[in-house]
Amino acid sequence: MGKAAKRKMKEQRRAKKAQIDAKYATERPQKPYKDTVRENAVFENYYKQQGIVGTDEWEDFLACVREPLPAAFRVTGSKSQAEQLLHLIQNNFFSQLNTTTSKGEEDTKELATEETSTTSVSLSQTLQNTDLADVKEVGVSEASESNGSVKAAGDAIPDTDGAAVANGSTAANGSTAAAGDTKSSELKPPTCLKWYPDGLAWQLEYSRVSIRQNNTLKKLHSFLVSESESGNISRQEAVSMIPPLLMDIKSHHKILDMCAAPGSKTAQIIEYLHADSADPMPEGFVIGNDVDNKRCYLMVHQIKRLQSPNFMIVNHDATRLPSLTYTNEKTGSTEPLLFDRVLCDVPCSGDGTLRKNPEVWRTWGPGHAINLHSVQNRVLSRGLELLAVGGRLVYSTCSFNPIENEAVIANMIKKCEGAIHLVDCSQQLPDLKRASGMKSWKVQTKNGDWFSSFEEVPENKRSWVRPSMFPTDDMESLNIHRCMRIVPHHQNTGGFFIAVLEKTSHLPWQSPKVEVSEASTESAQADQPGSTTVDKAKEPPTKKVKYAGFREDPFFYFEADNSQWPSIKEFYKFEDSFDHTQLMVRSKEGEKKRNIYVSSKSIKNVAKNNENKIKYINTGVKVLARSEHEMCKCSYRLVQDGISSVDQFVHGRRMNIEKADVIELLTQENPFFSRLTPNTQSNMLKMDMGGLVMRYLHNDSNTGTESPILMTGWRGKTSCRVYVPKFERHHILRLCGVDPDKALIDAEWAIKGKTGPEITAADVEDPPKDGVEEVTATDS
Ligand SMILES: C[S@@+](CC[C@H](N)C(=O)[O-])C[C@H]1O[C@@H](n2cnc3c(N)ncnc32)[C@H](O)[C@@H]1O
């Protein structure tokens, strides 16, 4: 590719990003957070009346929701290095935080005199502005809901560098909290979320002032941002981690996440799918869907970090998600694609997030739940249609409101006439405190009128307030108590609602043969004004929706006789068992052909069967990039993103290296062979020029665990370069016991200060064309 073309591509990418940023910038609440008063009499009266918590708990509940939310993160469990990373976090940061309390207090007290009028902003908020997990869709006006447009209330956009664009927090009386009040001046020890498996998830509560004043906190903050970029940890609100845990995911499952953007739960699901790190391309797959095209791209960023070949991102209205087909590997026949697991994390009023999004205090109204009830029903209905018999669906919201929660679940159980039931999860996650589903509630309109039953609703309001919003006498027999409500004061979290459903037979309106009919009448109309919900006639499927030719990011799988494959196969000695028809390019010719991606068999199966039905956004992980060099027999080099997916099939161009080599290669731009260990030097000399994969078996004496570290690179004439993105470099260096910031600065000084023969123009003697881009964070 020529320089001009490259520049043009970069400009286009930048322009697209600017467009997205600009859109979301205008959607951010204009009112500064610090002005937000954490009070709303209507909210308080509403939930007191609903009996959302016992009367004896009410004050605790209210006090807690007025507090800022702690930040939470989890270590990515599917990575073989999880244990090592956790040890590192505890050793390098947490152990010091437990002992730095008194210093922190002094520091923040000092500051309090200077900054009494500044807002107290917790690390939770600075991190949460980059945690997109629970940016629920809130504040839906009555007019806008009917056409499906929703408006985000939270700060939905991460800072590109992961640093703070903080929400302010305000005291309960509405005055902004002083930076130096007792609470913000305490450095509380990090809290392990006991209910999360293997001690991998943690909560932190530190003010911005503390972060600024405390070196350990400052380092912890940038550490979390960096490790999160490289996919080794995920910053995610604690309660948002619950639904994927209750999905009981196995590596062979076909999984659908219906309202998935920005993708925190999808990422967690992918992580569980890859729980067996010995199998980089398991049988199952995950499809993440969202109706909002821009938010789908936020999801691309989230998911790419995990480098999974087993996912696909699509862009549909979940209430009308098209029916897909799948080729049965055993019989070779084409069948409707039904999912083993479905997540319906539906758009909701989001009042469970008011600790994180104080703006909700200002915008909250009882009408929001009423507006959302219909779309929530329709998403759930379509999800159940697409769920296989025997499969499990998890429904969740970050709303306290029974109209968005129990009412939707009860309505659907009745409508399904015994085909689904609520699963008893009381034995799962035993350390998680939860309240049982509510059996009675009332409906309040935006005008403040309360109704206990549909019969009380005046005729002129009946098209808006629907029968399905009310509890009925059979709540007990529906086991509605098996729903779970997480209330903030029980374990210092946000609010959340989860219901786990299992499908035991075909839905009444689905015949087994047409069970995935195009967005059936039921899901498309469930609880629409005028519908009677429970007694609806069984109707035939509606007309098919076609998306012929619509593909945002087209891809073309390799044919069996692909002309490039033989030279790649020969050069890297790909095993015969590797199915190269799982490889694809994004275009038949031109620029996009320079990268080759790999997807799992199952994803290829879905993609090939449904090419003209799905609005694809993204799939596949980059595994080879074009790197032409006159002295190299293969025009492609291996790419770091996809190396773990194909590593087991690559038998040529590999080399075992030592820890000292890893450090040298990651901290120096293009080190000469002479700077590597004798063994590695000699192996380099035996190898021809071109792409390669280097492997270092990291033996961690602290945890007694071993984990392989893979790095792709380029063997040049006299030097070697690695192609490892910035944050992954940092991660590997940390595992090797090296502080990346210090090491990289030292390396830079070494180069700058060098006048001798060692570092010359030959340092960049033979980088393959296009290579340098690969090490930037944006490409990770
Ligand atoms: C609560 S957020 C999802 C959060 C996400 N599950 C996560 O954990 O990162 C709800 C999402 O639903 C999407 N949404 C709203 N209406 C939808 C519809 N009809 N079909 C599909 N997605 C929809 C919104 O764009 C939003 O991204």
The ligand as an SDF file (V2000), in Angstrom:
LIG
                    3D

 27 29  0  0  0  0  0  0  0  0999 V2000
  -28.7170   -2.1790   29.4080 C   0  0  0  0  0  0  0  0  0  0  0  0
  -27.9800   -1.8070   27.9370 S   0  0  0  0  0  0  0  0  0  0  0  0
  -27.0870   -3.2900   27.6470 C   0  0  0  0  0  0  0  0  0  0  0  0
  -25.8170   -3.3920   28.4230 C   0  0  0  0  0  0  0  0  0  0  0  0
  -25.0000   -4.5680   27.9690 C   0  0  0  0  0  0  0  0  0  0  0  0
  -25.7300   -5.8090   28.0940 N   0  0  0  0  0  0  0  0  0  0  0  0
  -23.6980   -4.6820   28.7320 C   0  0  0  0  0  0  0  0  0  0  0  0
  -23.6430   -5.4260   29.7220 O   0  0  0  0  0  0  0  0  0  0  0  0
  -22.7150   -4.0610   28.3390 O   0  0  0  0  0  0  0  0  0  0  0  0
  -29.3220   -1.9850   26.8720 C   0  0  0  0  0  0  0  0  0  0  0  0
  -28.9650   -2.0010   25.4240 C   0  0  0  0  0  0  0  0  0  0  0  0
  -30.1590   -2.3110   24.7210 O   0  0  0  0  0  0  0  0  0  0  0  0
  -30.0750   -1.7150   23.4590 C   0  0  0  0  0  0  0  0  0  0  0  0
  -31.4310   -1.7250   22.9160 N   0  0  0  0  0  0  0  0  0  0  0  0
  -32.4690   -0.9060   23.1500 C   0  0  0  0  0  0  0  0  0  0  0  0
  -33.5420   -1.3120   22.4560 N   0  0  0  0  0  0  0  0  0  0  0  0
  -33.1670   -2.4020   21.7670 C   0  0  0  0  0  0  0  0  0  0  0  0
  -33.8070   -3.2570   20.8300 C   0  0  0  0  0  0  0  0  0  0  0  0
  -35.0720   -3.0820   20.4930 N   0  0  0  0  0  0  0  0  0  0  0  0
  -33.0940   -4.2560   20.2810 N   0  0  0  0  0  0  0  0  0  0  0  0
  -31.7980   -4.4600   20.6000 C   0  0  0  0  0  0  0  0  0  0  0  0
  -31.1450   -3.6760   21.4770 N   0  0  0  0  0  0  0  0  0  0  0  0
  -31.8150   -2.6680   22.0450 C   0  0  0  0  0  0  0  0  0  0  0  0
  -29.4940   -0.3500   23.7500 C   0  0  0  0  0  0  0  0  0  0  0  0
  -28.8920    0.1940   22.5950 O   0  0  0  0  0  0  0  0  0  0  0  0
  -28.4960   -0.6840   24.8500 C   0  0  0  0  0  0  0  0  0  0  0  0
  -27.2220   -0.8380   24.3060 O   0  0  0  0  0  0  0  0  0  0  0  0
  1  2  1  0
  2  3  1  0
  2 10  1  0
  3  4  1  0
  4  5  1  0
  5  6  1  0
  5  7  1  0
  7  8  2  0
  7  9  1  0
 10 11  1  0
 11 12  1  0
 11 26  1  0
 12 13  1  0
 13 14  1  0
 13 24  1  0
 14 15  1  0
 14 23  1  0
 15 16  2  0
 16 17  1  0
 17 18  1  0
 17 23  2  0
 18 19  1  0
 18 20  2  0
 20 21  1  0
 21 22  2  0
 22 23  1  0
 24 25  1  0
 24 26  1  0
 26 27  1  0
M  CHG  2   2   1   9  -1
M  END
$$$$
